[in-house]
Amino acid sequence: MTSSEAHGGFRRTVVRTVSAVSQRRAVQNAFFDELAESFAQRYENNRAFRDRVALFTEEARFVLDRHRLARSPRCLDLGCGPGIIAGAIANLGFEVIGVDRSEKMINVAERLAARHGPLRERLKFVRADVGEFLSSYHESFSLAVSSSVFEYLSDPQEVVAMIASRLEPGGTLAFSIPNFDSLLRVVEPCIQGVLPARSRYREFWGNTTGSAEYVRSAFDLGLSLERLKTFGLPNLSLYGLESVLRNRLFQTMTLLVFRRL
Ligand SMILES: C[S@@+](CC[C@H](N)C(=O)[O-])C[C@H]1O[C@@H](n2cnc3c(N)ncnc32)[C@H](O)[C@@H]1O
């Protein structure tokens, strides 16, 4: 084989890989564009969604208490969706940049942000891939949050490394991922096929990195584990079983909180 034939083969492989990646992105964006209008309503109708806001705002409060910062601290909400969590954190006094790849999610986030009145100035939304955003963003920040996003990334550990390198010393990274130990997560693949298309989110996951792997790699990135807890139950009528189901074997999500050393 001549060297130009070898180069031609390499180029074809690269082109195929790039187009497979952009196709995957387009399909994933279409899924989230479709969900955008109804996603914010889930925060009104579903307690598991309200729990998310409470968990992330609690972490934001800890950051404020710890730093007692004179200026408004900066927060990144990576994969902000309709911006409900970003808005709640801005209400606490942070300058928040919400980043999301779905155009419709960003449109909804912009529209809902208008409800925040004067606080609107503290909220900015950017339509971008989180990895690409972080590669070109060189400011530091005190808090990074990401709710139910890392499972959709193809290389979440690379994103964690980029966050760790810009997080201020003492700053916090809080993110949630599926609780892969949950029995409900174990049966989920068997029922996804019969669910309506809007609930087949697993088809768009890019990895199954679990909490143990994040914890293992964190130390080398200068992060220490602050908290790890499970939360979230499906929106079922629980017939008095709630106290049993509030157990890590059933709860569907895991929250990981790291502090920059
Ligand atoms: C399940 S939704 C969660 C939205 C929001 N964090 C929340 O909890 O309300 C996942 C969001 O991540 C976004 N997303 C997924 N992969 C992304 C990527 N690589 N870059 C930017 N946004 C991404 C999707 O567009 C979607 O809005």
The ligand as an ORCA input file, in Angstrom:
! r2SCAN-3c Opt
* xyz 0 1
  C     -32.315     15.321     31.295
  S     -32.021     16.942     30.733
  C     -31.616     17.765     32.261
  C     -31.819     19.256     32.172
  C     -31.473     20.034     33.438
  N     -30.118     19.834     33.862
  C     -32.414     19.676     34.541
  O     -32.090     18.855     35.416
  O     -33.529     20.246     34.526
  C     -30.434     16.785     29.962
  C     -29.999     18.071     29.264
  O     -28.624     17.940     28.920
  C     -28.433     18.509     27.644
  N     -27.217     17.900     27.075
  C     -26.960     16.585     26.881
  N     -25.736     16.424     26.361
  C     -25.206     17.657     26.251
  C     -23.941     18.144     25.803
  N     -22.976     17.321     25.374
  N     -23.728     19.474     25.820
  C     -24.706     20.338     26.249
  N     -25.901     19.930     26.688
  C     -26.151     18.609     26.697
  C     -29.697     18.180     26.882
  O     -29.878     19.031     25.775
  C     -30.750     18.367     27.965
  O     -31.263     19.666     28.003
*
